[in-house]
């Protein structure tokens, strides 16, 4: 009789612990981090070839860091013989349309080379890899699709030497 009571308590406690574990795991599931991912054909990005994607926020509010990973080759920024000072920067415009109709627009300028023309990154497998911060602690206040659009602001067409561009949304916390 005593063994039955002990077994019953053990069984019910085990079931409760399993449900608690499942609840904790489901609460801690993080958003998919990939927002935009693009491999460029012939390592060229056309001036008016906008990169667009929807990012579906499934649990809000949340806070995240937006980070861009950029991979360029030796011929970056371009094969053109003459460069202006503004061409020393990797320049983009990022637009984000929220489900409520609000819009954020911001221009970014990153210097990938130092004043001597040397890349500020190590060369790995023939390419230079950069992790560039876009927006720290961005808040996503609503569930739904956030539409991202990236414009290439390089002054000549096309921008040569760009292999890939990825934007990730790294969830910091659920608010």
Backbone as CSV, one residue per row, in Angstrom:
resi,resn,N_x,N_y,N_z,CA_x,CA_y,CA_z,C_x,C_y,C_z
1,UNK,0.818,-1.183,0.000,0.000,0.000,0.000,0.871,1.258,0.000
2,UNK,1.889,1.274,0.855,2.797,2.405,0.941,3.512,2.629,-0.388
3,UNK,3.906,1.560,-1.044,4.627,1.648,-2.315,3.736,2.278,-3.381
4,UNK,2.451,1.917,-3.386,1.510,2.507,-4.346,1.402,4.016,-4.148
5,UNK,1.300,4.457,-2.946,1.173,5.888,-2.650,2.440,6.622,-3.084
6,UNK,3.591,6.022,-2.787,4.867,6.629,-3.174,4.977,6.680,-4.694
7,UNK,4.594,5.592,-5.381,4.642,5.536,-6.849,3.692,6.558,-7.457
8,UNK,2.513,6.737,-6.890,1.537,7.693,-7.376,2.081,9.114,-7.256
9,UNK,2.676,9.438,-6.109,3.258,10.760,-5.907,4.421,10.991,-6.873
10,UNK,5.254,9.982,-7.049,6.384,10.080,-7.965,5.892,10.319,-9.389
11,UNK,4.893,9.563,-9.808,4.343,9.681,-11.151,3.732,11.070,-11.374
12,UNK,2.929,11.550,-10.446,2.290,12.859,-10.598,3.333,13.988,-10.552
13,UNK,4.339,13.853,-9.705,5.406,14.851,-9.647,6.189,14.866,-10.954
14,UNK,6.459,13.697,-11.510,7.180,13.600,-12.786,6.397,14.283,-13.902
15,UNK,5.114,14.048,-13.954,4.271,14.658,-14.988,4.279,16.177,-14.846
16,UNK,4.170,16.668,-13.635,4.190,18.120,-13.404,5.530,18.709,-13.852
17,UNK,6.622,18.038,-13.509,7.946,18.527,-13.905,8.110,18.539,-15.419
18,UNK,7.580,17.539,-16.091,7.648,17.491,-17.560,6.889,18.667,-18.154
19,UNK,5.687,18.948,-17.656,4.908,20.080,-18.160,5.616,21.412,-17.896
20,UNK,6.224,21.552,-16.753,6.966,22.780,-16.440,8.149,22.935,-17.398
21,UNK,8.858,21.847,-17.656,10.000,21.898,-18.583,9.541,22.281,-19.981
22,UNK,8.446,21.710,-20.445,7.915,22.045,-21.778,7.517,23.509,-21.827
23,UNK,6.872,23.992,-20.788,6.453,25.401,-20.733,7.662,26.333,-20.767
24,UNK,8.711,25.978,-20.040,9.904,26.822,-20.017,10.596,26.836,-21.368
25,UNK,10.669,25.705,-22.029,11.297,25.629,-23.348,10.492,26.435,-24.352
26,UNK,9.178,26.315,-24.330,8.358,27.041,-25.300,8.424,28.543,-25.060
27,UNK,8.598,28.990,-23.846,8.723,30.421,-23.551,10.078,30.961,-23.972
28,UNK,11.081,30.109,-24.009,12.416,30.587,-24.330,12.781,30.406,-25.798
29,UNK,11.856,29.939,-26.632,12.142,29.783,-28.050,12.393,31.164,-28.639
30,UNK,13.500,31.300,-29.330,13.850,32.587,-29.908,13.411,32.640,-31.360
31,UNK,13.217,33.862,-31.827,12.855,34.167,-33.195,13.904,33.622,-34.148
32,UNK,13.490,33.298,-35.355,14.442,32.995,-36.421,15.285,34.245,-36.625
33,UNK,16.577,34.112,-36.752,17.435,35.286,-36.787,17.689,35.847,-38.183
34,UNK,17.460,35.084,-39.234,17.779,35.539,-40.581,16.708,36.487,-41.111
35,UNK,17.122,37.686,-41.521,16.197,38.659,-42.093,16.370,38.709,-43.598
36,UNK,17.578,39.018,-44.057,17.893,39.089,-45.488,19.190,38.335,-45.717
37,UNK,19.225,37.552,-46.775,20.438,36.829,-47.141,20.562,36.859,-48.664
38,UNK,21.706,37.341,-49.145,21.860,37.457,-50.596,23.278,37.141,-51.018
39,UNK,23.417,36.233,-51.965,24.688,35.954,-52.639,24.619,36.692,-53.973
40,UNK,25.632,37.486,-54.310,25.594,38.304,-55.513,26.249,37.584,-56.690
41,UNK,25.532,37.561,-57.809,26.045,36.964,-59.039,27.218,37.800,-59.545
42,UNK,28.292,37.148,-59.927,29.494,37.791,-60.472,30.050,38.864,-59.523
43,UNK,29.711,38.753,-58.210,30.183,39.686,-57.191,29.874,41.135,-57.557
44,UNK,28.647,41.370,-58.047,28.215,42.720,-58.402,26.830,42.991,-57.843
45,UNK,26.668,44.193,-57.276,25.376,44.622,-56.756,24.972,45.876,-57.504
46,UNK,23.906,45.761,-58.291,23.413,46.884,-59.072,22.879,47.999,-58.193
47,UNK,23.048,49.222,-58.654,22.655,50.417,-57.891,21.180,50.410,-57.506
48,UNK,20.326,49.907,-58.391,18.885,49.911,-58.117,18.325,48.506,-57.901
49,UNK,19.203,47.590,-57.503,18.792,46.236,-57.145,18.551,46.218,-55.633
50,UNK,17.323,46.575,-55.238,16.990,46.661,-53.818,16.832,45.256,-53.236
51,UNK,17.307,45.080,-52.021,17.145,43.814,-51.317,15.958,43.974,-50.380
52,UNK,14.970,43.084,-50.510,13.764,43.192,-49.697,13.394,41.841,-49.112
53,UNK,12.839,41.888,-47.908,12.372,40.667,-47.250,11.434,41.037,-46.113
54,UNK,10.559,40.109,-45.773,9.682,40.274,-44.622,10.236,39.442,-43.479
55,UNK,10.199,40.014,-42.296,10.637,39.341,-41.086,9.416,39.203,-40.189
56,UNK,9.005,37.981,-39.937,7.791,37.721,-39.173,8.103,37.603,-37.683
57,UNK,7.597,38.553,-36.910,7.755,38.524,-35.452,6.571,37.748,-34.894
58,UNK,6.857,36.644,-34.222,5.790,35.758,-33.735,5.429,36.000,-32.277
59,UNK,6.322,36.667,-31.538,6.041,36.939,-30.133,6.576,38.321,-29.797
60,UNK,5.680,39.205,-29.425,6.072,40.589,-29.149,5.527,40.985,-27.786
61,UNK,6.083,41.995,-27.192,7.239,42.764,-27.662,8.549,42.023,-27.405
62,UNK,9.523,42.322,-28.252,10.865,41.763,-28.077,11.889,42.819,-28.459
63,UNK,13.118,42.607,-28.003,14.207,43.509,-28.309,15.312,42.687,-28.971
64,UNK,15.949,43.284,-30.009,16.976,42.549,-30.736,18.016,43.508,-31.303
65,UNK,19.190,42.967,-31.580,20.241,43.703,-32.282,20.201,43.300,-33.745
66,UNK,20.253,44.285,-34.648,20.357,44.004,-36.079,21.828,44.082,-36.464
67,UNK,22.313,43.016,-37.094,23.724,42.911,-37.454,23.823,42.513,-38.923
68,UNK,24.751,43.160,-39.630,24.979,42.821,-41.035,26.314,42.106,-41.165
69,UNK,26.303,40.973,-41.843,27.524,40.259,-42.190,27.761,40.491,-43.680
70,UNK,28.935,41.003,-43.989,29.275,41.380,-45.355,30.547,40.659,-45.756
71,UNK,30.560,40.111,-46.962,31.746,39.431,-47.479,32.111,40.086,-48.806
72,UNK,33.364,40.570,-48.888,33.827,41.250,-50.099,35.139,40.638,-50.569
73,UNK,35.419,40.846,-51.859,36.664,40.339,-52.439,37.670,41.474,-52.571
74,UNK,38.819,41.159,-53.090,39.922,42.102,-53.253,39.555,43.275,-54.159
75,UNK,38.650,43.069,-55.116,38.315,44.137,-56.067,37.333,45.161,-55.498
76,UNK,36.805,44.928,-54.273,35.924,45.904,-53.656,36.705,47.199,-53.443
77,UNK,36.175,48.388,-53.626,34.787,48.676,-53.892,34.411,48.597,-55.354
78,UNK,35.381,48.618,-56.242,34.974,48.621,-57.628,36.176,48.458,-58.547
79,UNK,35.860,48.160,-59.778,36.896,48.054,-60.796,37.137,49.386,-61.488
80,UNK,36.346,50.405,-61.156,36.464,51.708,-61.806,37.779,52.357,-61.424
81,UNK,38.469,52.995,-62.391,39.803,53.536,-62.100,39.815,54.772,-61.217
82,UNK,38.740,55.556,-61.203,38.731,56.790,-60.425,37.738,56.692,-59.291
83,UNK,38.158,57.137,-58.109,37.295,57.055,-56.933,37.118,58.431,-56.312
84,UNK,35.907,58.689,-55.858,35.631,59.880,-55.065,35.824,59.517,-53.600
85,UNK,35.926,60.530,-52.745,36.069,60.286,-51.306,34.880,59.494,-50.752
86,UNK,33.670,59.786,-51.240,32.475,59.091,-50.742,32.476,57.614,-51.085
87,UNK,33.245,57.225,-52.094,33.274,55.831,-52.510,34.135,54.966,-51.600
88,UNK,34.795,55.575,-50.640,35.587,54.805,-49.682,34.696,54.107,-48.666
89,UNK,33.432,54.457,-48.635,32.492,53.906,-47.679,31.579,52.877,-48.336
90,UNK,31.206,51.879,-47.555,30.120,50.979,-47.955,28.857,51.651,-47.424
91,UNK,28.019,52.158,-48.321,26.848,52.942,-47.933,25.562,52.258,-48.349
92,UNK,24.643,52.162,-47.391,23.324,51.602,-47.665,22.268,52.448,-46.955
93,UNK,21.035,52.303,-47.407,19.887,52.852,-46.698,19.019,51.671,-46.307
94,UNK,18.684,51.583,-45.026,17.838,50.516,-44.506,16.482,51.110,-44.134
95,UNK,15.412,50.545,-44.708,14.045,50.949,-44.368,13.346,49.765,-43.728
96,UNK,12.612,50.036,-42.654,11.853,48.984,-41.973,10.423,49.488,-41.796
97,UNK,9.475,48.776,-42.407,8.057,49.097,-42.249,7.456,48.122,-41.255
98,UNK,6.858,48.650,-40.187,6.254,47.837,-39.129,4.810,47.499,-39.485
99,UNK,4.251,46.471,-38.846,2.857,46.082,-39.116,1.847,47.198,-38.856
100,UNK,2.159,48.120,-37.950,1.218,49.207,-37.639,1.280,50.356,-38.643
101,UNK,2.154,50.243,-39.662,2.270,51.282,-40.676,3.402,52.262,-40.435
102,UNK,4.028,52.210,-39.263,5.155,53.105,-38.999,6.370,52.663,-39.813
103,UNK,7.300,53.599,-40.009,8.454,53.316,-40.857,9.709,53.917,-40.234
104,UNK,10.796,53.149,-40.287,12.113,53.638,-39.866,13.011,53.633,-41.099
105,UNK,13.750,54.709,-41.289,14.698,54.797,-42.402,16.004,55.347,-41.841
106,UNK,17.089,54.678,-42.204,18.386,55.112,-41.692,19.476,54.798,-42.709
107,UNK,20.388,55.741,-42.887,21.523,55.528,-43.780,22.726,55.090,-42.954
108,UNK,23.468,54.143,-43.502,24.673,53.628,-42.842,25.853,53.788,-43.783
109,UNK,26.985,54.182,-43.206,28.235,54.305,-43.956,29.329,53.607,-43.155
110,UNK,29.905,52.583,-43.752,30.964,51.822,-43.080,32.249,51.927,-43.893
111,UNK,33.330,52.189,-43.212,34.643,52.226,-43.867,35.259,50.832,-43.700
112,UNK,35.383,50.118,-44.817,35.912,48.756,-44.780,37.436,48.714,-44.896
113,UNK,38.027,49.838,-45.347,39.484,49.926,-45.485,39.997,51.077,-44.635
114,UNK,41.241,50.958,-44.186,41.845,52.053,-43.427,42.348,53.133,-44.386
115,UNK,42.995,54.161,-43.866,43.453,55.277,-44.700,44.528,54.871,-45.705
116,UNK,45.181,53.733,-45.486,46.193,53.230,-46.425,45.595,52.324,-47.498
117,UNK,44.284,52.093,-47.440,43.644,51.231,-48.428,43.687,49.756,-48.076
118,UNK,44.038,49.442,-46.830,44.115,48.057,-46.366,42.793,47.684,-45.704
119,UNK,42.283,46.500,-46.045,41.030,46.046,-45.443,41.175,45.924,-43.934
120,UNK,40.100,46.269,-43.215,40.085,46.207,-41.752,39.642,44.827,-41.254
121,UNK,39.822,43.823,-42.068,39.428,42.458,-41.721,40.485,41.500,-42.246
122,UNK,40.549,40.341,-41.629,41.459,39.296,-42.097,40.884,38.653,-43.365
123,UNK,41.754,38.219,-44.239,41.345,37.531,-45.458,41.199,36.044,-45.145
124,UNK,40.005,35.504,-45.405,39.730,34.089,-45.164,39.168,33.497,-46.446
125,UNK,39.820,32.471,-46.964,39.405,31.807,-48.197,39.245,32.798,-49.353
126,UNK,40.102,33.799,-49.406,40.089,34.759,-50.510,39.117,35.915,-50.345
127,UNK,38.425,35.990,-49.214,37.436,37.048,-49.004,37.621,37.692,-47.640
128,UNK,37.161,38.937,-47.554,37.184,39.686,-46.307,35.787,39.656,-45.701
129,UNK,35.715,39.277,-44.430,34.437,39.108,-43.731,34.286,40.210,-42.675
130,UNK,33.128,40.870,-42.708,32.855,41.951,-41.768,31.548,41.688,-41.035
131,UNK,31.537,41.950,-39.740,30.308,41.929,-38.941,30.064,43.368,-38.511
132,UNK,29.015,43.967,-39.089,28.761,45.390,-38.907,27.468,45.606,-38.133
133,UNK,27.520,46.355,-37.023,26.301,46.609,-36.247,25.401,47.606,-36.973
134,UNK,24.106,47.323,-37.016,23.147,48.243,-37.621,22.356,48.980,-36.549
135,UNK,21.514,48.249,-35.814,20.701,48.871,-34.761,20.817,48.016,-33.508
136,UNK,21.262,48.634,-32.430,21.344,47.942,-31.140,20.026,48.118,-30.397
137,UNK,19.569,47.045,-29.797,18.370,47.047,-28.955,17.148,47.621,-29.665
138,UNK,16.914,47.150,-30.885,15.706,47.563,-31.608,14.503,46.858,-31.002
139,UNK,13.437,47.605,-30.773,12.245,46.983,-30.189,11.233,46.664,-31.286
140,UNK,10.727,45.457,-31.223,9.648,44.990,-32.089,8.419,44.901,-31.192
141,UNK,7.532,45.883,-31.313,6.419,46.003,-30.374,5.178,45.219,-30.764
142,UNK,5.096,44.784,-32.019,3.895,44.090,-32.489,4.250,42.770,-33.148
143,UNK,3.310,41.853,-33.071,3.408,40.605,-33.823,3.061,40.931,-35.262
144,UNK,3.744,40.302,-36.206,3.428,40.503,-37.619,4.677,40.658,-38.459
145,UNK,4.471,40.979,-39.748,5.572,41.115,-40.696,6.162,42.521,-40.677
146,UNK,7.463,42.572,-40.504,8.222,43.802,-40.629,8.926,43.723,-41.981
147,UNK,8.687,44.696,-42.850,9.259,44.668,-44.198,10.580,45.434,-44.210
148,UNK,11.655,44.737,-44.588,12.992,45.315,-44.663,13.349,45.577,-46.124
149,UNK,13.985,46.709,-46.368,14.448,47.058,-47.714,15.818,47.710,-47.586
150,UNK,16.769,47.234,-48.391,18.123,47.787,-48.385,18.422,48.350,-49.765
151,UNK,18.903,49.587,-49.779,19.305,50.241,-51.018,20.819,50.410,-51.020
152,UNK,21.428,50.090,-52.137,22.850,50.280,-52.360,23.062,51.748,-52.730
153,UNK,23.851,52.478,-51.966,24.071,53.903,-52.215,25.426,54.186,-52.875
154,UNK,26.077,53.144,-53.417,27.340,53.370,-54.123,27.043,54.218,-55.350
155,UNK,27.892,55.196,-55.653,27.575,56.180,-56.686,27.746,55.672,-58.111
156,UNK,28.448,54.571,-58.287,28.607,54.015,-59.636,27.859,52.693,-59.709
157,UNK,27.558,52.268,-60.924,26.780,51.051,-61.110,27.543,50.090,-62.004
158,UNK,27.772,48.874,-61.554,27.433,48.255,-60.279,28.570,48.388,-59.268
159,UNK,28.257,48.044,-58.033,29.266,47.923,-56.981,29.909,46.557,-57.175
160,UNK,31.209,46.540,-57.421,31.910,45.279,-57.697,32.657,44.787,-56.459
161,UNK,32.842,43.478,-56.404,33.623,42.875,-55.329,32.812,42.492,-54.113
162,UNK,31.493,42.517,-54.220,30.662,42.141,-53.082,30.133,40.731,-53.303
163,UNK,30.511,39.824,-52.412,30.125,38.413,-52.554,28.776,38.129,-51.907
164,UNK,28.586,38.565,-50.657,27.322,38.282,-49.978,27.032,39.320,-48.909
165,UNK,25.733,39.413,-48.592,25.263,40.313,-47.544,24.158,39.589,-46.799
166,UNK,24.263,39.574,-45.486,23.245,38.947,-44.633,22.920,39.884,-43.484
167,UNK,21.643,40.002,-43.182,21.234,40.758,-42.001,20.556,39.783,-41.051
168,UNK,21.003,39.801,-39.812,20.451,38.943,-38.776,19.843,39.801,-37.684
169,UNK,18.803,39.250,-37.089,18.127,39.887,-35.974,18.392,39.011,-34.758
170,UNK,19.306,39.444,-33.905,19.730,38.639,-32.764,18.914,39.043,-31.542
171,UNK,17.970,38.197,-31.178,17.053,38.503,-30.074,17.824,38.612,-28.774
172,UNK,17.601,39.719,-28.082,18.234,39.940,-26.782,17.316,39.431,-25.679
173,UNK,16.058,39.915,-25.724,15.128,39.498,-24.684,13.691,39.729,-25.131
174,UNK,12.823,38.990,-24.503,11.386,39.158,-24.668,10.952,40.173,-23.634
175,UNK,10.242,41.187,-24.039,9.832,42.230,-23.098,8.533,41.888,-22.424
